[in-house]
Amino acid sequence: MQSPLFMWMRGYVGVTIRKGRRATADNGQTGHLSIEAFLNHALTKSMMIWDIKVNKNDTAELKITLSDFFRMRPLLYRTGCLFHVTERKGVPFMLNKLGKRKIFLGGVIAFAISLYLLSSLVWQINISGNAKITNTQIMDAANKVGLYRLQWKMKLDEPSELARQLRNELPDAAWIGVEIKGTHVNIQVVEARKPDPKALVGPRNLVASKNALVSEIYAQKGKPLVRANKYVRKGDILISGYIGDETNSKLVAAEGKVKGLVWYTSTIETPLKKYYKELTGETKTRGYLVLGSKAIKLSGYGKIPFEQYETSQSRQTLQLGKFILPVGWITERLMDMNITEHSIDLKEAREIGLAEARAKLLAQAGPESRIVSEKILHEKTDNGKVYMEVHFEVEELIMQEQPIATQGE
């Protein structure tokens, strides 16, 4: 038995066989009517017959290839059987119908030509890997070498040649790769690394950036003017850029590290309920035909039957070999969702609020910061929330640069 696809390519016919007149043998004598005799003769002749079904009303149903159908008539005459065609399937019948519908056939041919022409254009240019070189600069360079949207791909140079031309137009790029994939062109850029110019550092002091109690001071260059456990105000000099004495002094760029204890008061608000999403399994599907950058809705009309839902999309693109066409299909699934409520006790809500406040405070304080102590000053519960006022003591870097003006400035 051949595969269904092979049978469809060759074409086949569905036939109903029934008894008719008396059978006539090759010598001219008549015999008994027999569907079984027809089937036996057909199989002896190696005819391709399948899906044979013998009914109680002296009929039989079967399928036979188109070529063997025309060899079947002598056997019907010999066995005294009649036939009736019930279905016609396969490529030969489809081509015959298309031949009778010239306008439709012309439309199919025109559509195929349109798809080929659309697949021969550049529809999208993707750029990746760039940080300092802007997309506009890369697109301007691509336009100069003949690479732009709606350009015929046959007019483009080889990807390696396009990459070489783009490198000539973009001197800040260390390497450029060009890949043509269907109707998309991917440009990958590796930028040249240039050492950052070292800033000229003039004489400066390190001063306090906020009010704090000094906890640690390390002067790498310059003269420290404060010590640990001394309270300083914002703007006080911590490490001076003046070194030496009255007779022999020098200005330098003060360097070092100063840490101090800083105090913050945070207002925290935490709900006593949490909400969780739960999918019920009910879905609604909508389908869209994609033509270029536009999507046309073709299925899934009507009111959405869910009060709350999540949406997920999957996209399929039409592809001819390696060529990706600007035609595709989007399947959108709307998934029914319930929101469940979960109550939180006061202790858990308090810990959640404090943890969020700590994380926010450390991010604000900057590197090398840590929370030394915390104290809840006030707490109340109202409208399903817990409100807290918390005092934090944070150790953090408190120095900032302050240029020293010299003569002539």
N, C-alpha and C positions, 0 to 999 in steps of 0.2 A: 504494500500500500504506500503510495507516494504521500508526501506531506500536503496538508491543506493548501499551503501557499502555492505549491507546484500545480495542484489541480486548478486553483483559481487562475493561474497564469495561462494554463492550457485551455480553460473553459470546460464547463460540464453542464449536464442537463438533468433535471429531475423528471422521472417518467413514471406513469401508472400503467401497468400491463393488465389486460383482462382478456377473457376468452371471447372469441368471435366466431367466425365461420369454421368449418371443418378443416383440419390440416391437410396439406397437399405435399406428398413426398416428392423426391427428385424423379421417381419413375412415373409420376402422374397419378398414383393411387392416393385415395384419401385415408386419413387416419384419425385417431382420437385427439381431441383438444387437450392441451397440457401446458400450463404455465411453467411447471417443473421442467418439462422437456426444453422449453425456451431457455430457461436459466442454465441447464446443463450444457446445451449447445453453445451458449454465449461464453461460459467459462472454458469450454473446450477450445474455442477460438481465441482464448487469451484476451478477451475484452476486459477493460478496466471498469468493473462494476463494484459498488459498495453501498452500504446502508440499505441492504435488501430487507424488505418487510412483507411477508405474505399474509394477507388478510383472509377472514373467514368468508367474505362475499366473492370468492374466486377472483380476487385482484391481488396484484403485488406492486409495491412501490420500491423504487431503486434510483440510484444516481449513476450516471455513465458519462465518460469523457466525450467531448464533442466529436472527436475523430471516430470513436467507436460507435457513436449514435448513428452515423451514416452507414455503418456496416451491419446495423441491427435489423434493417428492413427485410432482407431475405430470410432471416431466421424467424421473423414474425409470420411471414407468409407460409413458411414450411411448417410451423407449429400451430397455425391457426389462431394466433393471438393478435389483439389490437392494442394500440398504445395511445396515451394522451400526455402531452408535455405539461408539467406543472410548474417548472421554474427553469430559468436560464441564468447561469452565474459565470463570472469570469471576465478576463480581459477582452476576448473577442467580442462579446456582446456589448461591453462598455464602449469599445471603439466603434462599433456599429451605431450605437445610439448617438455618440458624439458626432459621427459623420452626418447624421440626419439633423443635428442641431449646429449648424455652421456658426451661428452668432455666438452660441455658448462656447463652442470650441475656440473661436477667435478670441473670446474674452479670457479663456484659460491661457491661451498662448500669450496674449497681451500681459496678463498678470505675471506669467513666468518671466517674460522679458523685463517687466518693471522690477521684479525682485532682483534679477541679475544686474540691472542698472543701479538699483539702490545699493546692492552689495558691492558695487565697484567704486563707491564714494567713501570718503573719510567723513564719518558722522561725529566722532568724538575724539578729542585729544586729552589724554590724562597725563598729568605732571606729578612726579613724586621725588622725594629726596632733597628738595631745595628748602633752604631756610633764609639765607641772606639774599639770594637771587630771587626776585619776585616772579610770580607767574606771568605778569604783564611783560617783563623783560624776555622771558623764555618764549612767549607767544610771538612777540615782535621779531625775535631772531628766527623763529620757525617760519613766519610769513616771508622773511627775506629769502629763505632757501626753498620756498614753494610748498611748505607744509601748512595747510590750514583746513578748516572745516569745509565740506562739500567739494574738496579737491578730488579729481580722478586719481585713483590709486595707480593706474597705469602710467601717470605722468610723474610719479614720485621716483626719486633715485633709490638705490638699494639702502636698507637701514644703516649699514656701516658707513656709507657715503653721507647720508643725512646726519649721522652722529658727528662725523668729522667736520662738516660744514657748521653745525651748531657750536662745536667747540671753538671754532674760529670766531664766531659771533659773540661768544660768552667767555671772555678771558678769565673770569673768576671761577669757572668750573674746571675741576681737575679731570673729570671723566663724565661723558654723556653716553647713554645707551638708548637706542631707538628700537622699538618692537612694533611691528604691524600685525595686529591680530584681528582678522575680519574687518569690520568697519571702524575699529578703534585703533588709535596709535598711542602707545605708551612711551613717554619720555622720562627716563630716570636720570637724575642729576646727582653727582657727587661733587660737592663744593671744595675748592682749594682751601686748605687751612693756613691762615696767616696769623703769625703771632701778634697778639694784642700789643699795641704800642704802650710801653711802660710810662705811666703818667709821671710827670715831673713833680716831685714832692718838695714844697717849700717849708720854711720854718712853721711850726705849729705847736699848740698845746693840746692836751687831751683834757676835756672838761666834762662835768657831770651832765648827763642827758636828762636826768630827773632827780627829784628829791629821794635820798636813800641813806641807809646806814652802811658804810663801807665794811665789807666782810673780807675782802682779799684785794691786794694790790701788788702788781709785778711791773716794774719799770725796766723795759729793755733798752730804751734810749730816752734821755731827758732826766729831769729831777722830780722825784715824787714829793708832793706837798701835803699829802694826807696819809693817814695810817688807818689800820683796821679799827673798827668800832667807833669811828668818827662819823657824825652826821653831816651830810653835805646837801646843799641846795642846787637846783638846776642852774648850770652855768659856772659853778665853782671850778677852779683849775685843780685837776687831779695830778697830772704829770706835766711839768713845765718844759717848754722848749728852750728856756734860758739855762745854760749850764756855766759853771765857773764862778768867779767872784767879781767884785767891783772892778778890780784892775785887769782881770783877764777873763772875759766872758765870751760866749759863743752862742749863736742861735742854731738849733737843730730841729729836725722833725721828730717830735716826741712819739715814741712807740711803747706799747705795753698793754696790759690787761688789768681792768679794775672791775670787781664784782661788788654788788651791794644788795641789801635787803630793801625791797620795795613793797608797799602795801596797797592792796586793791580791795574794793568792795563790789561784789557782784550780786545782781538780782537774778534769781533763778526761778523759772516757771516750768513745771512739769505736769502733764495730764495724768490722771489716775486711771485712764483707760487706753488700751491699745487696740488697733483695728487690723485684721488680717484678711487677705483676699483668698477666696476658695472657689475654684472652678467646678461647675456642676456637670460638665460633660456635654451640655447642649450647645450646639453651634449653628451658625448661619453662614453660608458661603456666598461670596460675590466674585464675579469674574470680570476682568477688564482686558480689552484688546489694546495693546501698546503699539503705537505708530510713532516712531521717533521719540520725542519728549512728551507726547500726549497719550492719555489713557482714556479709552471709551468703554463705558460700562455696558456689558452685554447680558449679564445675569445677576440674580439676587436682588431684584426690585422688590418693593414693598416695605412696610414698616418693620423696624427692628423689634423683634419680640422680647428683648431683654431690657430690663431697667439699667443694669450695670454690666459692662462687658469689657474684655480686652481684645485687642486686634493684633493679628499676625499676618504677614504677607510672605508669599513665595513667588518668585519670578522665573519664567522660562523664556529663553530667547531662541528664535528660529536661527538655525545654523546650516549652511551648505558647505560641507567639508570643513575647512579651516576658517571659512568666512562667516562672521557673525552679522546677521541682518538686523536692521533697525525695526524689526517686527517681533512681537512677543506676546506673552500672556501673563497676567498677574492674577493669582488666586488669593483672595482676602478672606480670612476666617475671623468671624466674630464669635467669641467664646463667652457664654453666660457665666457670670461671676456673682458670688455672694460675699458680702462683707460681714465678718463675724467680729464681735466685740469681746474683749478680754479685760477684766478688771485687774488693776495693780494695787497691791497694798502700799500703805504709806511708806514703809521702810524701803521697799524696792524703788518706789518713785523718787524718794530722796537720794538714793544712791545713783540712779540714772541721771538726775539733774546735776549732782555734784561731779560725776564723771565727765559730763559734757562741758561743764564750766571749767574744770581743770584743763581739759584738752584745748579749749578755746584760749584760755589764759596763757598756757605755755606756748602756743603758736604765736600769740601776740608778743610775748616777752622775748622771743628769739632764741638763737642757739645757746647752749650751755646753761639754760635756765632750769630751775627746779623749785617745786613748792615746798617751803620749809614747814609751814603750819597753816591750818584753816580753822575757822570757828563760825558756827551758825549764830548770827546775831538775832534773827527774827524768823519765825516760821508760822504760816497759817494755811488753812485749807478752805477753798471757796470755789464754787461753780465747777466742781469736778477736777480741780487742779490744786497742786501744792505750790505755795509761794515761799521762797526763802531769800533772805539777805545774808550773805556769807562774806566774812573777812578773810582774805588770803595774804600770806606773807611769802613773797617770792624772791629767790636769789637769782640775779641776772646780771649781764654785762651792762654797765651804766656809763661807759665813756663814749665820747664823740669828739671829732676833730674840730679845732678852731684855729684858723690861720693866724700867724703873727705878722702884723704889718711892719715892713721895713722902710727905711728912708728912701724916698723917691716914689713910694706907692701912694 
